[in-house]
Amino acid sequence: MSVTKNIQLLQAELPQGVRLVAVSKYHPNEAILEAYNAGQRVFGESKVQEMVAKYEALSKDIEWHFIGHLQTNKIKYMASFVSLIHGVDSLKLLKEIDKQAAKAGRRVKCLLQIHIAQEETKFGFTPNECKEMLDQGEWRELKNIQLCGLMGMATNTDSTEQVRAEFSSLSSLFDELKSAFFTHDEAFCELSMGMSDDYPEAIEAGSTLVRVGSKIFGERVY
Ligand SMILES: *Cc1c(COP(=O)(O)O)cnc(C)c1O
């Protein structure tokens, strides 16, 4: 099926309040353009250089979300244009984003990545590490970042039960952190969870941002 058709089907399926991040990593500009022409404006990339090249080549009304694993030395290349960084998993990264955002004269939106999967390969704070970081309070002094919520990836498994349990644990953590640290902060409202194989379960558990790649663009060739 075509990218256009895939986007239309997905958009029709998403309830109100859930936004689609079209994950275009490893796909060429032509594929992004096709999604763009179908009305899609939010795209997710996982490599900084690739995102910068696409940003430079394509329409400036695209919202670029960085969904990959972050390296401190790469933040400077995207600080001037990135719309949302999904995978922040340390205070050190938050400080570096703050520094680069200040240089670019911006406030950059970030999500804290939480490790919810039973897989070592996935990144993120444990729930306790995240609470400790927020409790410690140094993040409040970082004026050029804005914490907008949480991001997580479920285990890659056929067990729908396990995936549901992991998403629901992330959703509970969101509620807990919201009431402990962000009650009066309307910006803390995003829960980024769900990919091609598990976005329906993520939506059931309260996702506000689904990150869907292969279901739109087909398999990636690495
Ligand atoms: C690649 C990627 C996705 C999209 O995965 P699909 O299975 O192709 O939908 C979503 N989130 C993250 C963090 C990714 O790296």
The ligand as an SDF file (V2000), in Angstrom:
LIG
                    3D

 15 15  0  0  0  0  0  0  0  0999 V2000
   12.3530    3.1520   14.9040 C   0  0  0  0  0  0  0  0  0  0  0  0
   11.5920    3.6150   16.0740 C   0  0  0  0  0  0  0  0  0  0  0  0
   10.1880    3.6660   16.0550 C   0  0  0  0  0  0  0  0  0  0  0  0
    9.3350    3.1700   14.8780 C   0  0  0  0  0  0  0  0  0  0  0  0
    9.3550    1.7910   14.8070 O   0  0  0  0  0  0  0  0  0  0  0  0
    8.3330    0.9760   13.8430 P   0  0  0  0  0  0  0  0  0  0  0  0
    8.3040   -0.3760   14.4410 O   0  0  0  0  0  0  0  0  0  0  0  0
    8.9310    1.0190   12.4830 O   0  0  0  0  0  0  0  0  0  0  0  0
    7.0320    1.6700   13.9050 O   0  0  0  0  0  0  0  0  0  0  0  0
    9.5450    4.1740   17.1560 C   0  0  0  0  0  0  0  0  0  0  0  0
   10.2230    4.6030   18.2380 N   0  0  0  0  0  0  0  0  0  0  0  0
   11.5620    4.5660   18.2990 C   0  0  0  0  0  0  0  0  0  0  0  0
   12.2360    5.0660   19.5200 C   0  0  0  0  0  0  0  0  0  0  0  0
   12.2920    4.0700   17.2290 C   0  0  0  0  0  0  0  0  0  0  0  0
   13.6240    4.0290   17.3110 O   0  0  0  0  0  0  0  0  0  0  0  0
  1  2  1  0
  2  3  1  0
  2 14  2  0
  3  4  1  0
  3 10  2  0
  4  5  1  0
  5  6  1  0
  6  7  2  0
  6  8  1  0
  6  9  1  0
 10 11  1  0
 11 12  2  0
 12 13  1  0
 12 14  1  0
 14 15  1  0
M  END
$$$$
